[in-house]
């Protein structure tokens, strides 16, 4: 284990955290809020610690997958711990545990909250909550790679550890250039959404914060009603951009590279859009009687389907009161999630489709034992290493899900609440059903249960294994 390079990366992360925390200070100055002092103090501390930690140069800049996984996991934990401090020091959160829960929920783009009154928060705290979504959406290590050269040619291990999906590849030969392209597209889409929301009549503050929440597929809002109080035009814009941010960013790169035919032949994207369309139709038919017109039913069905499958978590209505059939579809969408290589959470469409193809091949093998059939995806044969990793992912996912549901059940809440609370946090969605539904929050859980759910949020965002490796003794042995 190359401890010196991990220390160096963590110090870089602290410096970037200081930069991130400076933005809420600006918001506090604009609105004349004293809570900005907490952000200034924590930002200065992060900057000082990062500078002092870097004074001792790494003995070696060489690192491999193990160091990459550890560096990414510790970076996210460090960002969460420091990011929670100003929320707690501002006095607007009852405990540091609640502030940490809110920060982890923001950075992992989950959107689960312990707040009963969001509108009571200062503007700088509201901005920070939403901005953490934007930071976590594409990944802070990807941002650092885009701006600064790290560890020579070994930094692909950082991108693989932080990026969602079964496989991660370079869009261009250089990893740093790949990271820049990803952030250029991310910023471009965010800016376009801000402009469109301003056109629909939103205030600049609301347009920016809600765009951050949409871009990161997080779901923190600035009103207690989430998105329900905004105009239909604003809701339509958010619906479209939730779906866009749930698409694999490789598709946008192909469009950017003037290869639209290849972009629209993207198999995962076609499955993703097909699932969305099918879910909208089924839910619309099921909830038609609850709304005054068919168009209104389609609108709310489309918004909630987009919100849940992309794991954003915004809501225009309380879908907790919808018929059981519609609620069941939304729960299934929680597990499917968005595309690999997007800012969305969940298991990912590509993993689900490859696993279904594996099942189909196994059934075919039982009928025709001598026939050799290979699993293909995106026009290529999926190698055995990826198939093995997907199978192991599903096993680890099931174990973590079951253990988490069992542990939080000690709070003696009902099964639906506990089941969907774990589904909402492990898949980075936000709202669940019943006592953690869109009109409720996670304050009903005890502090030990909140720590379980915090672990789930981090594990879900980091695709399980980077976080699990921290608990393996062999990870920490020196090479």
C-alpha positions in Angstrom: 0.0 0.0 0.0 1.4 3.4 -1.0 0.3 5.5 1.9 2.1 8.6 0.8 0.2 9.0 -2.4 -3.1 8.4 -0.6 -2.1 11.2 1.8 -1.2 13.5 -1.1 -4.6 12.8 -2.8 -6.5 13.4 0.4 -4.7 16.8 0.9 -5.7 17.7 -2.7 -9.3 16.8 -1.8 -9.1 19.1 1.2 -7.9 22.0 -0.9 -10.8 21.5 -3.3 -13.2 21.2 -0.4 -12.0 24.7 0.7 -12.8 26.0 -2.8 -16.3 24.3 -2.7 -17.0 25.8 0.7 -16.1 29.3 -0.5 -19.2 29.4 -2.7 -21.8 29.3 0.2 -19.7 32.1 1.7 -20.5 34.2 -1.3 -24.2 33.3 -1.1 -24.2 34.3 2.6 -22.6 37.7 1.7 -25.2 38.3 -1.0 -28.2 37.6 1.3 -26.5 39.0 4.5 -26.5 35.8 6.5 -24.2 35.2 9.5 -24.2 31.4 8.8 -21.6 32.1 6.2 -19.0 32.5 9.0 -19.1 28.7 9.6 -18.3 28.0 6.0 -15.4 30.5 6.0 -13.9 28.9 9.1 -14.2 25.3 7.8 -12.9 26.4 4.4 -9.8 28.0 6.0 -9.2 24.9 8.1 -9.4 22.6 5.1 -7.1 24.8 3.1 -4.5 24.9 5.9 -4.6 21.2 6.5 -4.3 20.5 2.8 -1.3 22.8 2.5 0.5 21.4 5.5 -0.2 17.8 4.5 1.4 18.4 1.0 4.6 19.8 2.4 5.9 16.3 2.6 6.1 15.0 -1.0 5.0 11.4 -1.8 7.8 8.9 -1.8 6.4 7.3 -4.9 3.6 8.4 -7.3 3.0 4.9 -8.4 -0.3 3.3 -7.3 -2.6 0.6 -8.5 -6.2 -0.5 -8.1 -6.0 -1.0 -4.4 -4.7 2.5 -3.7 -7.3 3.9 -6.1 -10.2 2.3 -4.3 -8.9 3.3 -0.9 -8.2 6.9 -2.0 -11.6 7.3 -3.5 -13.4 5.9 -0.5 -11.5 8.0 2.0 -11.9 11.1 -0.1 -15.7 10.7 0.0 -15.7 10.1 3.7 -13.4 13.1 4.3 -15.6 15.3 2.1 -18.7 14.2 4.1 -17.1 14.8 7.5 -15.8 18.3 6.6 -18.9 19.2 4.6 -21.1 18.5 7.5 -19.3 20.9 9.9 -20.7 24.2 8.6 -24.2 22.8 8.6 -23.8 21.8 12.2 -21.9 25.0 13.3 -24.6 27.1 11.7 -27.0 25.9 14.4 -29.7 24.9 11.9 -29.2 21.2 12.4 -30.0 19.5 15.8 -26.9 17.3 15.9 -23.7 16.6 14.0 -25.1 13.1 13.0 -28.0 14.8 11.3 -25.7 17.2 9.5 -23.5 14.3 8.4 -26.6 12.4 7.2 -27.6 15.4 5.1 -24.1 15.9 3.7 -23.6 12.3 2.8 -27.1 12.3 1.2 -26.1 15.4 -0.8 -22.7 14.2 -2.0 -23.9 10.7 -2.9 -26.8 12.4 -4.8 -29.3 10.5 -2.7 -31.5 13.4 -1.6 -32.8 11.7 1.6 -33.3 14.3 4.3 -33.9 14.5 8.0 -35.3 18.0 7.8 -39.0 18.6 8.6 -38.9 22.2 7.3 -36.5 22.8 4.5 -37.7 26.4 4.0 -36.4 27.3 7.5 -32.8 27.0 6.4 -30.7 29.9 5.5 -29.9 30.5 1.8 -26.3 29.5 2.1 -27.2 26.2 3.7 -29.8 25.5 1.0 -27.2 26.3 -1.6 -24.6 24.0 0.0 -27.1 21.1 0.2 -27.8 21.4 -3.6 -24.2 22.1 -4.5 -23.1 18.9 -2.9 -25.3 17.1 -5.4 -23.5 18.7 -8.3 -20.1 17.9 -6.7 -21.0 14.3 -6.2 -22.8 13.8 -9.5 -19.7 13.5 -11.7 -17.3 12.8 -8.8 -14.8 15.0 -7.1 -11.8 12.8 -8.1 -12.9 13.1 -11.8 -12.9 16.9 -11.3 -9.4 16.9 -9.7 -8.2 14.7 -12.6 -9.6 17.2 -15.0 -7.8 20.2 -13.4 -4.6 18.7 -12.0 -2.2 16.0 -13.1 -2.2 13.2 -10.5 0.2 10.2 -10.2 1.5 10.0 -13.7 -0.2 7.4 -15.8 -1.9 5.5 -13.0 -4.8 7.8 -12.4 -7.3 5.6 -14.4 -7.6 3.6 -11.2 -9.2 6.6 -9.5 -11.7 7.1 -12.3 -12.6 3.4 -12.3 -13.1 3.5 -8.6 -15.4 6.6 -8.7 -17.3 6.2 -11.9 -20.6 4.3 -11.8 -21.2 1.2 -14.0 -19.7 -2.3 -14.6 -16.9 -0.9 -16.9 -15.2 2.4 -17.3 -13.1 3.3 -20.3 -11.3 6.3 -21.7 -13.1 8.5 -24.2 -9.7 9.7 -25.5 -6.2 8.3 -24.9 -5.4 10.6 -22.0 -7.3 10.2 -18.7 -7.0 13.8 -17.9 -8.5 14.8 -21.2 -11.3 12.3 -20.7 -12.1 13.9 -17.3 -12.1 17.3 -18.9 -14.5 16.2 -21.6 -16.9 14.7 -19.0 -17.0 17.9 -17.0 -17.4 20.1 -20.1 -20.5 18.2 -21.0 -21.7 18.2 -17.4 -21.3 21.9 -17.1 -22.9 22.6 -20.5 -26.0 20.6 -19.7 -26.3 22.3 -16.3 -26.0 25.8 -17.7 -28.6 25.0 -20.4 -31.0 23.8 -17.7 -30.4 26.9 -15.6 -31.2 29.2 -18.6 -34.4 27.2 -19.4 -35.6 27.4 -15.8 -35.0 31.1 -15.7 -37.1 31.4 -18.9 -40.0 29.5 -17.2 -40.1 32.2 -14.4 -37.9 30.8 -11.6 -35.7 33.0 -9.5 -31.9 32.8 -10.2 -31.3 31.1 -6.8 -34.0 28.5 -7.4 -32.9 27.8 -11.0 -29.3 27.3 -9.9 -30.0 25.1 -6.9 -32.6 22.9 -8.7 -30.3 22.5 -11.7 -27.6 21.3 -9.3 -30.0 18.8 -7.9 -31.1 17.6 -11.3 -27.6 17.5 -12.8 -26.4 15.4 -9.9 -29.7 13.4 -9.9 -29.9 14.2 -6.2 -33.2 15.8 -5.4 -32.7 18.3 -2.7 -35.1 21.2 -3.1 -35.6 24.6 -1.5 -39.3 24.3 -0.8 -41.1 21.8 1.4 -43.3 20.9 -1.6 -40.2 19.8 -3.6 -41.1 20.7 -7.2 -44.9 20.7 -6.7 -45.2 24.5 -6.3 -43.5 25.4 -9.5 -45.1 25.9 -12.9 -45.9 23.1 -15.3 -43.3 24.5 -17.7 -40.6 24.3 -15.0 -41.6 20.7 -14.1 -41.4 19.7 -17.8 -37.9 21.1 -18.1 -36.8 19.3 -15.0 -38.4 16.0 -16.3 -36.5 16.3 -19.5 -33.2 17.0 -17.9 -33.5 14.3 -15.3 -33.8 11.8 -18.2 -30.9 13.5 -20.0 -28.6 13.2 -16.9 -29.5 9.6 -16.6 -28.0 8.8 -20.0 -24.5 7.4 -20.3 -22.2 10.4 -21.0 -20.5 8.3 -23.7 -23.6 9.1 -25.8 -23.0 12.8 -25.5 -19.4 12.3 -26.4 -20.4 10.6 -29.6 -22.8 13.4 -30.4 -20.0 15.9 -29.6 -17.7 14.0 -31.9 -20.3 14.2 -34.7 -21.2 10.5 -34.6 -25.0 10.7 -34.0 -25.7 7.4 -35.7 -23.4 5.6 -33.2 -24.9 7.6 -30.3 -28.5 6.5 -31.1 -27.4 2.9 -31.6 -26.3 2.8 -27.9 -28.0 -0.4 -26.6 -28.2 0.6 -23.0 -29.8 4.0 -23.8 -32.5 2.3 -25.9 -33.3 -0.1 -23.0 -33.3 2.9 -20.6 -35.7 5.0 -22.7 -37.9 1.9 -23.4 -38.2 1.2 -19.7 -39.2 4.8 -19.0 -41.8 4.8 -21.8 -43.3 1.5 -20.6 -43.5 2.7 -17.0 -45.1 6.0 -17.9 -47.8 4.2 -20.0 -48.6 1.7 -17.2 -48.7 4.2 -14.4 -50.8 6.7 -16.4 -53.4 4.0 -17.1 -53.4 3.1 -13.4 -53.6 6.6 -11.9 -55.9 8.2 -14.6 -58.9 8.3 -12.2 -56.9 10.3 -9.7 -56.5 13.3 -12.0 -58.8 15.7 -13.8 -57.4 15.0 -17.3 -55.3 12.4 -19.1 -52.6 15.0 -19.8 -52.3 15.7 -16.1 -51.9 12.0 -15.4 -49.3 11.7 -18.1 -47.4 14.7 -16.7 -47.2 13.4 -13.1 -46.4 9.8 -14.2 -43.6 11.0 -16.5 -42.1 13.2 -13.8 -42.1 10.5 -11.1 -40.8 7.8 -13.5 -38.0 10.1 -14.6 -37.3 11.1 -11.0 -37.2 7.5 -9.6 -35.3 5.7 -12.4 -32.7 8.4 -12.6 -32.6 8.3 -8.7 -33.1 12.1 -8.5 -36.0 12.0 -6.0 -37.9 15.1 -6.8 -41.6 15.0 -6.6 -44.6 16.9 -8.0 -47.2 15.0 -6.0 -47.3 12.5 -3.1 -47.0 9.2 -5.1 -47.2 7.4 -1.7 -51.0 7.6 -2.1 -51.0 6.2 -5.6 -52.5 2.7 -6.2 -50.3 -0.3 -5.2 -49.6 -1.2 -8.9 -48.0 2.2 -9.6 -46.1 2.2 -6.3 -44.8 -1.3 -7.2 -43.5 -0.1 -10.6 -41.7 2.9 -8.9 -40.1 0.5 -6.4 -38.8 -1.7 -9.2 -37.5 1.4 -11.0 -35.5 2.2 -7.8 -33.5 -1.0 -8.3 -33.0 -0.6 -12.0 -31.6 2.9 -11.9 -30.1 4.9 -14.7 -27.4 4.1 -17.2 -23.8 3.3 -16.4 -21.6 6.3 -16.9 -24.3 8.7 -15.9 -24.8 10.7 -12.7 -27.7 8.4 -11.7 -27.6 5.7 -9.1 -29.3 2.2 -8.8 -28.0 -1.1 -10.1 -27.7 0.4 -13.6 -29.6 -0.6 -16.7 -26.6 -2.3 -18.3 -26.1 -4.6 -15.3 -29.7 -5.6 -15.3 -29.8 -6.3 -19.0 -26.6 -8.3 -19.0 -27.8 -10.3 -16.0 -31.1 -11.1 -17.8 -29.1 -12.2 -20.9 -27.1 -14.4 -18.7 -30.3 -16.0 -17.4 -31.6 -16.5 -20.9 -28.3 -18.1 -22.0 -28.4 -20.5 -19.0 -31.9 -21.5 -19.9 -30.8 -22.1 -23.5 -27.9 -24.2 -22.2 -30.2 -26.4 -20.2 -32.2 -27.2 -23.3 -29.2 -27.4 -25.7 -26.1 -28.3 -23.6 -23.8 -28.6 -26.6 -24.6 -25.2 -28.1 -22.1 -22.4 -27.3 -23.8 -19.0 -26.7 -22.1 -15.8 -25.6 -23.5 -12.8 -23.9 -23.3 -9.7 -26.1 -24.0 -6.1 -25.2 -23.5 -2.9 -27.2 -22.6 -5.1 -30.2 -19.6 -6.8 -28.4 -19.1 -10.0 -26.5 -19.1 -9.4 -22.8 -15.9 -11.1 -21.4 -16.0 -13.5 -18.5 -14.3 -11.1 -16.1 -17.2 -8.6 -16.5 -19.8 -11.3 -16.1 -18.1 -12.5 -13.0 -17.9 -9.0 -11.5 -21.6 -8.4 -12.2 -22.6 -11.7 -10.5 -20.5 -10.8 -7.5 -21.9 -7.3 -7.5 -25.5 -8.7 -7.2 -24.5 -11.0 -4.4 -22.8 -8.2 -2.4 -25.8 -6.0 -3.1 -28.2 -8.6 -1.8 -26.2 -9.2 1.4 -25.8 -5.4 2.1 -29.5 -4.8 1.4 -30.6 -7.7 3.7 -28.2 -6.8 6.5 -29.2 -3.1 6.4 -33.0 -3.9 6.4 -32.4 -6.2 9.4 -30.4 -3.6 11.4 -32.8 -0.7 10.9 -35.7 -2.9 11.7 -34.5 -2.6 15.4 -36.3 0.8 15.3 -39.5 -1.2 15.0 -40.9 0.7 12.0 -43.1 -1.1 9.5 -41.7 -3.4 6.7 -42.6 -1.1 3.8 -40.8 1.9 5.4 -37.7 -0.1 6.3 -37.5 -1.9 2.9 -37.9 1.3 0.8 -35.6 3.3 3.1 -32.8 0.8 2.3 -33.8 0.8 -1.3 -33.8 4.6 -1.4 -30.4 5.0 0.2 -28.5 2.1 -1.3 -29.8 3.1 -4.7 -29.2 6.8 -4.0 -32.8 7.8 -4.7 -34.1 9.8 -1.7 -37.7 9.2 -0.9 -39.2 5.8 -0.2 -42.7 4.9 0.8 -44.9 5.2 3.9 -43.0 7.0 6.7 -40.1 7.9 4.4 -42.3 8.9 1.5 -42.0 12.1 -0.6 -44.1 14.0 2.0 -42.1 12.6 4.9 -38.4 12.4 5.8 -35.8 10.2 7.6 -35.9 11.9 11.0 -38.1 8.9 12.2 -34.9 6.8 12.5 -32.6 6.6 15.5 -29.0 7.6 15.3 -27.6 4.0 14.9 -30.1 3.4 12.0 -29.0 6.7 10.4 -25.4 5.4 10.4 -26.5 2.2 8.7 -28.3 4.3 6.0 -25.3 6.6 5.7 -23.1 3.5 5.0 -25.7 2.4 2.4 -25.6 5.8 0.6 -21.8 5.8 0.4 -21.7 2.1 -0.7 -24.4 2.7 -3.4 -22.6 5.8 -4.8 -19.2 4.0 -4.9 -20.6 0.8 -6.3 -20.1 -1.2 -3.1 -16.5 -2.5 -3.5 -14.4 0.6 -2.9 -16.1 1.1 0.5 -16.1 -2.7 1.4 -12.3 -2.8 0.7 -11.8 -0.5 3.7 -12.9 -3.3 6.0 -10.5 -5.9 4.6 -7.3 -6.3 6.6 -5.3 -7.3 3.5 -6.1 -3.9 1.9 -3.9 -2.2 4.4 -0.8 -4.4 4.1 2.3 -2.7 2.8 3.3 -4.0 -0.7 
